[in-house]
Amino acid sequence: MNLMAPLDGQFRDAASVTRGDGLSMSPARERWAARRRLMEREDLSAGPDGPRSRLFGKLFRFGVQSFGRVAEPFGIHRAGRRNALAVRLNELTLIFPDLPPAFDGYRILHVTDTHLDALPELAAVARHALAGVEVDMVALTGDIHGEHRAPLNASVEPLAAALRDLEARDGRYAVLGNHDPADMAERLEDVGFKMLLNESAVLHRGGDSIVVTGLDDVHRFYTPAAMRALVDAPQGFRVALVHSAEIADHAAAANYSLYLCGHTHGGQICLPGGRSVFTCLNRCHFGARGQWRYDAMIGYTSNGLGVSGLPWRFNCPGEMTVITLRRHMPKE
């Protein structure tokens, strides 16, 4: 079955879309919203490699819930919850000789997989960790929501509180993840995020610029619009914001220099030494955790701030990361 064919056919008959507050959307945003909501409604799933079955994901969630019920009488949940609240703020410097000179020292706060409806106490932990931090841009790479049946405010309001004191010169940019419904885009815009839904933004410093391209989730909600946005972005130093690493090979082929993502939670519950048991990646498994490289492109897959399935972490601390872009390694 060609998933994109029925999508295209049904989309042509879709009614015009408006925001929940009555404001009209741009034509491109209307097209994105209609297609995204169709996939949600019909429980369709697709990645860059084509249609995907939802059966494994459902079985995986059932297995996680069953494990939680079995483990709880042994007190594991207390240690797991304590670990989940022990979030790290990482500092990472990445070197790009082709970085435009005016952006040497540019700082990006990368936050992902916040899921604050699942563990709201993390909002206060994150706010404390970010006290006094100065960055040029915030990159939020999806899975803001956790529980599909929970109201969106249960995840968006704690996130806004966590970032309330943070100043970002070029603003806050966000993409959606596989847990996020289409309506999440509006809610994030309401609290100050600029959504990149298969589109790009150009950031300027004097006569220099960098290109930031954001894709809708490519793990479950991939459509050809994501690939077009990746390839058709303005030329220059390109940064990709994507929920998962699953289109990283295509981004490298399109001459992106930096790829920021999450989705895997670093494994969340790992073996000693941080070895992941599950990553929930269907492709590009090299991007399961931490810093990696594909051809000339550098990628970073964050462990994420929040938790999903179970409010626990083992051998895999939650994180937020401040990434500093440099043309060369500063001297000691």
N, C-alpha and C positions, 0 to 999 in steps of 0.2 A: 504493500500500500504506500502511495506517495502522500505523506502527510501534508505537504505544502499545497497540493492540488485542491483538496477540499477546503483548506483554509482560504486560498485565493478566491475560490468560487463563492464561499459564504461571505467573505469580507466585502465583495463588490456590492452586495445587497444590504450591508450594515447601515443602520441609521447614523446620522450625525451624533457625535458624542459631545457632551458638555461636562464640565467639572461639577462636583457636588455643590459648589457655591453658586452655580448658575452661569459662571463665566465660560465663554466658548474657548475651545482649544484650537491650536493651529492645525491645518490640514494634516501635516506629518504626524502630529501628536494624536489626532483622531484615528489615523490609520493604525498607528501602533496600539492604541487603547482597544480598538475594535478587535484586532487580531489577538492581542494578549488575553482579553476577556473571553474570546471564543475558545482558546486553548484551556483556560481555567474551567469554563463551563462544561466542556466536553471531556475534561480530564485527559487531554492530549499531552504527549511529551515528545520532545525532539531535541537532538543535539547536532553538532556540526556533521556527524556521521549519519544522520537520518533519524527516522522515528525510533522511539525507545519505549520499551515496556515499563509500566508502572508497578509490575508485580514484585520485582526485587525490592523496591523501596518500601512497599507495604509490608513484605515479609521481614525486612530489616527492622522496621519500626516495631513490629510485633515482638521480634526477638529481644530488642532493647528493653521494651516494657516488661517482658517476662523475666529478663535478667534482673531488672530493678526490684521486682517483687520478691524474687528468691534471695537476693543479696541483702535486702533491708533488715531482716531479723538479726544479721550478723554485725550490724553497726557500721557497715562499710559506707553507708550514705553520709554519716557525719564527717568522716575524713574526706570523702569526695566533695562534699559541699564546701568544706574549709579550703580545700585545694582550689575549687572553682572561684573562690573569692580572693585568692592570692594572685591578683593580676600584676603583670610586669609592664612597665613603660620602657621599651627598648629604644636605643639610639643606634642607627645604622648609617654609615657613610658609603655611598656608591660612586664609583669613578666612571665618568663618561668623557673621554677626550673631545668628543664632538659637541658637548654641551655648549650652548650659546654663552659667551662670557658674562653677560649680565645676569645669568641664572646660576653662576658659580656660588655655592652656598645656599641654594634654594632649599627650603625645609617643608616637607610634606608629612602631615600626620595621617597615617594609614590606620583606619578603624574598620572592622568588618565583623559580621556574624554577631551582632550585639544581643539579639534575642532577649531583650530586657524584660519582656513579659514573662519569661521563664524563670528569671532570677533577678527581680527588681533591685535587690540590695547592691548589685554591681554598679548601679548608677552613681551612688555615693562614693564607692571605691574608685571609679574612673575619674570623677570630678576631683577627688583629692590627688590622684596621681598626676593630673594635668595642671594642677595649680602652678602658676608662674611660667608655664610652657609657652613659647612664642613660635609660631609657624607661619608660613606663607599661604598654605592651602591645606584644607582637610579633604581627604579622599575616603569616602564611605563606600565599601564595595559589597553591599547587599546583605541579605538575610537580617534585616532589621527586626522582622517579626519571628516568632517562634511557634506558638500554638495557632493553628489555622482558624480555630473557632473563637479565639480571643479578639476583643475589639482592638483596632489599630492603635488607639490612644494608649493602650497598655504597654506598647513597645516604643511609641514615638515620644510620648511625654517624658519618660525617664531618660531617653537619649538626649532630648533637648536640655534637660536639667544637667546631665553629665557634661555637656559641652558649653554650658551657659557662660562660663568665665573665659572661654578660649577665644583669642583674637586670631583671625586668619586674614592676612592682607588681601589675598585674591579670592576669598570666599570658601564656601563648602560645596563640594561636588559629590554627587551620589549616583549609584546605579542600583538596580534591584537584583535580588537573589531568588532562588527557587521557592523560598518560604513566603515571599512577598507578593501579595495580590497587586493588580494594576492600580487599585485605589491608594496604595501606599505612596505612589508618586506625588499625589496631591498633598497628602499629609506631611511629607517631608518638605515640600515647597512651603507649606504653611509655617514651618519652623526654621526656614532660612536656607534650605539646601537648593542648589541648582541641579536639576535632574538632567543626566545625559542618557537618553534613551535611544541608543543607536545613532549617536551624533557626537560632534566634536566642539570644543571650545578652544580658542586661541588666547593665550595669556601673554602679555607684553611687559617688557622691561626696557624702556628706552627704544632703541631700534631693533632689539632682539625679541624673539618670541619662542614659545614652545606650544605644542599641540597636545591637548588632553582629549582622548576619545573614550567615551563610556558606552558599554554595550548592555543591553538587557541580558538577563540570565541566559547562559548558553548550555547549562546542564539540563534544564527541563524546557525552557521557553525559547529555544533557538528558532529564528526564522532567517531567511536570506538577507533581511534588512541589516542584521548584525554584521554579516560579511561585507556587505556594501559599505557600511559605515567604517569598517576597519580599513578597507582598501581605498576608499574615496576621501579619506581625511586629508586636510591640507598638508602640504609637504613641510618638512622641518623635523626638529627633534620631537619625537612622538612618544607619548605616555599612554598606555592602555589601562583603563579601570574596568575590570570584569569580575563577576562574582567567583568564577572558578577558572582553573588553569586550562580548561578543556578546549580553548581555541588558541593556545599559546604558539603552536607551530605556525598557524596562519598569520598571527601577529608578527612573528619574527620574519616571515617571508615578505610581509608588508613594510618592513624596515622600521618597526618600533624599537625603541631603545630600552624602555622600561615597562614592565607588566606587573600590576599590583592586583592581588586577588586574595580570596579566602576559601570558604566553602567546606574545607576538610576538617576544620577545627584542629588541625595538626594531628588528628586522630582522636583527640579529647580524652579517651581512655586508652592509654598506651602501655606497652610492656616496659620493664625497666630499661633505661637508656633512651626512652622516648620513641621506641619502634612502634609504628602505627599498626593496629590490627585491621582497621577499616579506614578507607579514605573517601569512599563514595565518588570516585572519579571513574568515568567511562573511557577516557583517553587522556593523553599527556600526563601519565602517572609520575613523570619526573618532577612535576610541580606539586607534589603532595604536601610539602612542608618546607618552610624556611626559604633561604636564598638559593636560587638555581640559575642556570644559564641555558639558553637554547640558541645555537648559532651565535650571533653577535648580540642578542637581546638578554638583558638581565631581568630576572623575575623574582618576586618575593610573595610567598604564600604565608599569610599570617595565621597563627593559631586561633585568632579571633578573640573577642572580648567575652562573649557569652557561651552558653551551653545549649544543647538541644537533645531531646530524648530523655536524658537523665540530667539533673542539676549537679553533675559530678565532673571532676577531672582527676586523672591520675597520670603522673609522669609526663605531663603536657600542660604547663601553665598557660592561662589566658594571657593575652597581650594586646597592647597598642604599640605602634612603632612610629618613631619620628625618623624619617629618611632624609638625609642631607645629600643633595646632588653636588658633586664636585667635578672639576675638569681634571684634577690630579690630586693625589693624596697630599694633604697638608703636612708640612714638616713638623716634627715633634718640637 
